[in-house]
Amino acid sequence: MLDQAESLRRMVQEKVKIVTVTSGKGGVGKSNFVVNLGITLQKSGKKVLIFDADIGMGNDDVLMGVYPKYNIFHVIKGMDMKDIIVKGPEGISLVAAGSGINAIEDLNEEQRRIFLNRLKDLEGYDYILIDTGAGINRSVLAFIACSEEVIVVTTPEPTSMTDAYSLLKAVNHFELKNEANIVVNMTLDSSEGKNTFEKMKNVVEKFLTLKVNYLGEIPEDLKLVQSVRSQKPFVLMHPKSKSSKALESISNKFVNEGKIGEETVKGLFSKLFNIFS
């Protein structure tokens, strides 16, 4: 009975909510959103890891003001996962993926087995937020397919909305997800975010079978710009700002309305290996 209880406890601990955050185009504030969402969740008592999967353009470390020496490539080459995890503000964890994502495709069966075994160091988290590159490519779609939920960040600009719709169209076409969450960034007033979402929702409902959910908006805020330049997340530098209050509201809605995490890190990468094979 004690052995069974211990096994059950470990299974529960290994479950994690894996969320892919992406966008149709660059310049919409996606990475800044990921960092500040992660820290907000961490401050609320959750244990959070950010997996920066933006190949070549990852900058979550810069936004946090931390400088990792290693990335996922070094794990593929033999380093332990715990040695590449960097601690950021409020104790949040960061794993830089970098070009190591490409190297995953080239692993043979034995190398993949060893790599999966090293993922035990990523157990015990409540949330893993995967910050992908912008646009539509194999890597982005693979992470969307393998994660439990997806958040698409857009802005009210027509080009951003169009590119976000194109991404949702690809997700729908390949049947990667039944639904997606939308966050509208850089809004000018309280109604612009909701109006932007309604426009996207109308087009999605007309042409796609995908369901979209509105998580909220983040207003254009000079304090947000200042925090980026200072390399300090705005929810810490300006906790009472409109942007921070909006982020907190989005975080609460995401936690309260989202499903309980049912994935394991090993399960995530096993799925990725199947896609990349």
Long-range contacts (C-beta under 8 A, 24 or more apart in sequence): 13-123, 13-124, 14-123, 14-124, 14-264, 14-265, 14-266, 15-260, 15-261, 15-262, 15-263, 15-264, 16-123, 16-125, 16-126, 16-127, 16-128, 16-261, 16-263, 16-264, 16-265, 17-126, 17-127, 17-128, 17-148, 17-149, 17-258, 17-259, 17-260, 17-261, 17-263, 18-127, 18-128, 18-130, 18-146, 18-147, 18-148, 18-149, 18-261, 18-263, 18-265, 18-268, 19-127, 19-128, 19-129, 19-130, 19-147, 19-148, 19-149, 19-150, 19-151, 20-130, 20-132, 20-143, 20-144, 20-147, 20-149, 20-150, 20-151, 21-129, 21-130, 21-131, 21-132, 21-150, 21-151, 21-153, 22-132, 22-133, 22-134, 22-140, 22-143, 22-144, 22-150, 22-151, 22-152, 22-153, 22-167, 23-134, 23-135, 23-152, 23-153, 23-154, 23-160, 23-163, 23-164, 23-167, 24-134, 24-135, 24-136, 24-152, 24-154, 24-160, 24-162, 24-163, 24-164, 24-165, 24-166, 24-167, 25-134, 25-135, 25-159, 25-160, 25-163, 25-164, 26-57, 26-134, 26-135, 27-134, 28-134, 28-153, 28-154, 28-155, 28-160, 28-185, 28-186, 29-153, 29-155, 29-185, 29-186, 29-218, 29-224, 30-131, 30-134, 30-153, 30-185, 31-58, 31-59, 31-60, 31-63, 31-131, 32-63, 32-224, 32-228, 32-234, 33-153, 33-183, 33-185, 33-218, 33-247, 34-60, 34-129, 34-131, 35-60, 35-63, 35-64, 35-233, 36-233, 36-234, 36-235, 36-244, 36-247, 37-129, 37-247, 37-250, 37-251, 37-254, 38-92, 38-127, 38-129, 39-88, 39-89, 39-90, 39-92, 39-233, 39-235, 39-236, 40-235, 40-247, 40-248, 40-251, 41-126, 41-127, 41-251, 41-255, 42-90, 42-91, 42-92, 43-90, 43-235, 44-251, 44-255, 46-126, 46-127, 46-255, 47-93, 47-124, 47-125, 47-126, 47-127, 48-92, 48-93, 48-125, 48-126, 48-127, 48-128, 48-129, 49-85, 49-92, 49-93, 49-94, 49-95, 49-122, 49-125, 49-127, 49-128, 49-129, 50-88, 50-92, 50-93, 50-94, 50-95, 50-128, 50-129, 50-131, 51-95, 51-97, 51-128, 51-129, 51-130, 51-131, 52-94, 52-95, 52-96, 52-97, 52-98, 52-131, 53-97, 53-101, 53-130, 53-131, 53-132, 53-133, 53-139, 53-143, 54-97, 54-131, 54-132, 54-133, 54-134, 55-97, 55-98, 55-99, 55-101, 55-102, 55-133, 55-139, 56-98, 56-99, 56-133, 57-133, 58-96, 58-97, 58-98, 58-131, 60-94, 60-96, 60-131, 61-86, 61-94, 61-96, 62-231, 63-228, 63-231, 63-233, 64-88, 64-89, 64-92, 64-94, 64-231, 64-233, 65-89, 65-231, 65-232, 66-94, 68-94, 68-96, 70-96, 71-95, 71-96, 71-97, 71-98, 71-99, 71-100, 72-96, 72-97, 72-98, 72-100, 72-101, 72-104, 73-98, 73-99, 73-100, 73-103, 74-100, 75-100, 75-115, 75-118, 76-100, 76-103, 76-104, 76-107, 76-111, 76-115, 80-118, 80-121, 81-118, 81-119, 81-120, 81-121, 81-122, 82-121, 85-121, 85-122, 89-232, 89-233, 89-236, 90-236, 93-125, 95-122, 101-139, 104-269, 104-272, 104-273, 104-276, 105-276, 107-273, 112-273, 115-269, 116-266, 116-269, 116-270, 119-265, 119-266, 119-269, 122-265, 123-264, 123-265, 126-261, 127-261, 128-265, 128-268, 135-163, 135-167, 136-166, 136-167, 136-170, 140-167, 141-170, 141-171, 141-174, 141-176, 142-272, 142-275, 142-276, 143-272, 144-171, 144-176, 144-177, 145-174, 145-176, 145-177, 145-271, 145-275, 146-268, 146-271, 146-272, 146-275, 147-263, 147-268, 148-259, 148-261, 148-262, 148-263, 149-181, 149-258, 149-259, 150-177, 150-180, 150-181, 151-180, 151-181, 151-182, 151-183, 151-215, 151-254, 152-180, 152-181, 152-182, 152-183, 153-183, 153-185, 154-182, 154-183, 154-184, 154-185, 154-196, 154-200, 155-184, 155-185, 155-186, 155-187, 155-196, 156-184, 156-186, 156-187, 156-188, 156-192, 156-193, 156-195, 156-196, 161-196, 161-199, 161-200, 164-200, 165-200, 165-203, 165-204, 168-200, 168-204, 168-208, 168-210, 168-212, 169-207, 169-208, 171-210, 172-208, 172-209, 172-210, 177-210, 178-210, 178-211, 179-210, 179-211, 179-212, 179-213, 180-210, 180-211, 180-212, 180-213, 181-212, 181-213, 181-214, 181-215, 181-254, 182-212, 182-213, 182-214, 182-215, 183-215, 183-216, 183-217, 183-218, 183-250, 184-216, 184-217, 184-218, 185-217, 185-218, 186-218, 186-219, 186-220, 187-217, 187-218, 187-219, 187-220, 188-219, 188-220, 189-219, 190-217, 190-219, 192-217, 193-217, 193-218, 213-257, 215-250, 215-253, 215-254, 216-246, 216-249, 216-250, 216-253, 217-246, 218-243, 218-246, 218-247, 218-250, 219-243, 219-246
